Amino acid sequence: MERPGDYQEHKEYYSDKEKMRTLRNQFIVLPGGEDVVDISIAELGQISDITLFIKSRQNLDAKQRFLGDKAYIGEEFIT
């Protein structure tokens, strides 16, 4: 994405992981890809994947297990 003119806005979109300005999209699915249970679109790039998951998970069953990639290592309910 194009660099915003304002420095504070630039910092909100900048992802240290990707070393560029980004918008994050996240799809939360059940193991086996059986069902999509939550979608987050166009979140600020500075928010990490695991933080976005934790924020979204508050609306979901506390004991439900999910499928995730290596960005979610350490989260107990992600396989």
Secondary structure, DSSP 8 states (H G I E B T S, - for coil): ----SSHHHHHHHEETTTTEE-EEEEEEE-GGG--EEEEEEEEETTS-HHHHHHHHHTTS-TT--B---GGGTT-TTB-
